[in-house]
Amino acid sequence: MENITKTISILENIDNFSLGESSTQGSIFEILDLSKVDYDNGLFPFEYSRKAFYTATLLQGDYILEFEDKNIDLSGNSLIFTSSKIPFGIQGMDGTYKGLSCVFKEEFITKNNTGYRLLEFPIYKPGRQNIYSLTEKQTEKFIEIYMKIFDENLAKSAYKDSLQRTYLLELIFNAQKLDPVKSYIKTNNTTEEIACSFIRLLESQFPIETPNDAVKFKTAGDFAGHLSLHPNYLNRQVKLAKGRTVSDIINSRIGQEAKILLKLTNWNIAQIAYSLGFEEPSHFNTFFKKLTKISPTDYRKSKSH
């Protein structure tokens, strides 16, 4: 019988990732038992706004972790921290999944409600994916924290959100105590740090939430100037780390945002062009058609229901 596997993915291609309408009653935090998730209907059981969301996932078993252009084999017990700003996927080697995952929006942990900003934690800085291999003793410790979160989820007390937030912070703080040597992905060298700084700056401009928003950095020169680097040096370091030029990455990200805005908003083409840094709609039309082989107008029509 053919071996069929499924992949839990946050996909870069907007065509393959359904973004739901945000709800004022929608959850900004969920905890999942991965063995009970209906993967045919997607990993996440609640609607997300276009704001970034984050995960803290404990996996047990054999998996392939996919992100950017890399695949990493995982076995045993692994703790993974991811952000939707960097597309990722988790594939069970035999099509089954066992583990626990906290999935939450950025506003779940803020300076106002915890005293910490989420991106102050090294494990959630843009441009990084952190994976740790756990011993049995460490696994037991983290499962205990997840179980406290599950218990509060079931209790539905008046203090549910506050307690779950506290336990999530306990999980993050304990993860940051893990030996960094156990991290599969390290970003200590100059090349990787420069590439991460570039990715972080690029992603800080998104999502675009109103027609009056506009990207400030659109060219390699813009990014290099802000990072106090020569454009050629920035491009060389980014290409070494990511295998793509600065311009390729910028164009891909702007194209991705263009697809999202065309699909999910009723802004006119001129408004979208302005928000993406194009002085004239005709320049945006040329850029989008070169990238996708279709005009913005035709793309919007093809995605309308």
N, C-alpha and C positions, 0 to 999 in steps of 0.2 A: 504494500500500500504506500502511496506517495506520502512522504513526510511533509506535513503542512505546518508552517510556523506563522505566528502573527507578531507584529511589531507594534509596541506602544510608541507612538511618535508625536513629536511637535514638529510639524513640517514647515520648511521654509517656503514651499510653494503654496500660495494662498488658495489655489484651485483645489487642493487636497486637504484643506483644514477649514472646517466649518466654524465660523465665529458667531456665537449667538448674541442676541440682543441682551444688553445688560439690564438687570432688574434692580429696583431699589430694595427689593426684598431678597435679592440673590446673596448667596453665601460668599464670604471672602476667605473662608477656611474650610477644608474638608480633610478627613483622614480616611484612607482607603485600605481595605484588606485586599491585596492584589489577587488572591486566590478566588475572590468572589466577584471580580469585576467582569461585566459583559463587554468583552473587547470588540465584539461586532458593532457595538454602538459607541465606541470610543472609550478612552480611558477615564474621562472626567464626567461625573454625573451631574454637574451643575454648570450654569452659564457663566461665561467670562466676559468682562468688558475688554477693550483692547489694551488695557494697562497690563504691564508685565506681571507674570505670576511665576512662582518659585516652587520647588519641591525639595523635600528631604525624604529620601527613600532608602529603606533597608531591604536588600534582596537576598534571598537564600536559594542557592542552586547555581546552575550554569547559564550564563547569558552572554549575549554580544551587545556591547554598548556602542551605539552609532552616534557620532556628532561630527559636524563639518565633514571633512573628508577622511575621518579616521574610524576604525573599528577596533574595539578592545575586548578581549575575551575575559570574562569574569567567572570565577568559580568560588564556591564556599559561601561565606557571608560577606556582603559588601554594603557600604554606606555611601550614598551618592547624593550630591547637592547640585541641582541644576536650575537654570533660568530659561524662560521662554525666549529670551533675547538671543540665545544660541540654540538653533534647532537640534533636537536630540531624539534618539529612539532607544528602546530597550527591547531586545528580542530574546525570548526564551528558547533555549537550544532544542527543547523537545516540544515547544508550543505551550508549555504550562508556566505558570508564574506563582511564586510564593514570596510573600513579603508584605511590608507595610509602607504606606506613603502618606506624608502630609503635603497637601497642595494648597497654596494660599496666594492671595493677591498682595501687592506691595503695601497696601494700606493696613494690613493686619499687624505689621510691626513698624511703628513710626517713632520718631523722637518724642512725640507728645504722649503716646500710650505706653512706652517702655523705657524711654530715656536713650534709646539706640536708634540709629538709622540702619536699615537693612544692608545697604551697600558699604557700611563700615566694617561688616564682617568679611574677612578675606574669602570665605567659602562662597560668597555671593557676588563678588566683584565681577562686572561684565568682562567677558573674554576668558573666563576661567570655568572649568568644569572640575569638580573635586570628587575623587573616588577614593575610598579607603577600604582596605581589606581588614576584616575584623577577626579577632580570635573568638573562641566560644564564650569566654568570660565577658569580653567586650560586647558581644552580641546580646547576651542575657541582660546586660546593663541597659542597652538601648531599647530592647524590647520592653523592659519595665517602664521606660518613659513613654513609649508609644501606647502601652496599655493604660497608663494614667490618662492619656488624651482620649482614648476610646471610652473609658469609664465616664469622663465628663460629657462626652458626646451623647451617651445613653441617658445620663442623669438629667440633662436639660435644665440645669439649675440657673438661677439668676446670675451666677458667677461663672457660667460655662465659658464664655469668650475669654475672660480674664485668666482663668485657670489654664485653658488650652494654650493661650499665648505664653504664659509662664512656663509651661512644660515644653513648648516648642523652643523657647530660649534655652531651657535646660539642655535640650537635645543639641542645639547649635553650639553652646559653650563647651559641652563635653566632646563634641566632634572636633572642635578647634584645639583640644588638648591632645588629639591623636598624633602620633609620631609622623611628621611630614614625609619621612622616608617611605611610609606606606601609601602615600598618594601616587596614583598611577600617572598623573599629569602634573608637571611642575612648571612654574613660570618664573624661575629665578634668574634666567640669563637675560642679558641686555636685549637681544633680538626679540625674545618672547615678550618682555616687558614693554618694549616699544610698540609691538603689534597689539598687545592688550590695551595700551593707552589709546591707540588709534581706534580700535573697536569700541572701547568705552565711550569715547567722544562721539563717534558716529551714532551709536545707539542712544545716546543722551538726547538726541534730537527727535526721537520717536517715542510713542505714536503722535501723529499730528491730529489734534482733536477739534480744532476749529479752522475755518477758512482763513482766519487772520494770522494763524501760526505760519511760520516759514522757517525752513532749515537755514542755519547760519553758515554751516561749513559744507561746501559742495565739491570743492576741488582738492587735489593733493596739496596744492599750495596753501589753501585755507587751513587744512589740518596741520601741515608742517609748521606754519606760522604760529598756530596756537600752542603747539608742542615744543616750540623753539628748536626746530630741526630743519635741516636743509631738505627740500622736497625729494631730491635724489636719494639721500640717505634714508629717509622715511620709507620710500618705495622699496629700496633694496632690503631693508630689515623686515618689512611686512611680507615681501615676496619670499624671503627665506623662511619665515615662520609659518605663513599661510599658503604658500604656493600660488598666490594670485597677486596681481598688482593692486596698489591703492585704488586706482581708478576703476578697476574691475569690481572690487568689493563695494565701492561707493555706488556705482551704477546699478549693481545687482540689488542693493538695499533700497535705493530710490525707486527702482522698478517694482520691487516687492510692495513698497508703500503705495505706489501709484495704483497697483492692482487692487489693494485693499480699499483705497478711497473710491475708486471707480465702482467697485462692487458693493460697498456698504454705505456709501453716502449719496445724497442727492446734489452735491456741489457741482457746479458747472465746470467745464473743462478748464476755463480760465482761472477759476479759483484753485483747482487742484494744481495747475501748472505753477501758479504763484507760490503756493505752500511748499512746493518741492524745489523752489529756487530758480525757476525759469522765468526770464523777463517777458517772454512772449509765448502765448499758447502754441504758436507754430513750432517753436523750438522744442516744446514738450512733445508735440505730435511726432516730430522727427525722431526724437530720442526714444519714445515708447515704441514706435513702429520698427525701429532698428533693433530694439531689444526683443520684441515679441512677434514681429512680422504681421502685426495687426494694429489698426489705429485705436486710440483711446475710446472713441465713440463706438466702434464696432465691438471692442472688447466689452464695454458696458452693456451693449445690447445682447451679447452672447451670454452674459451672466444674469440678466434680468429674468424674473420668473413670471 
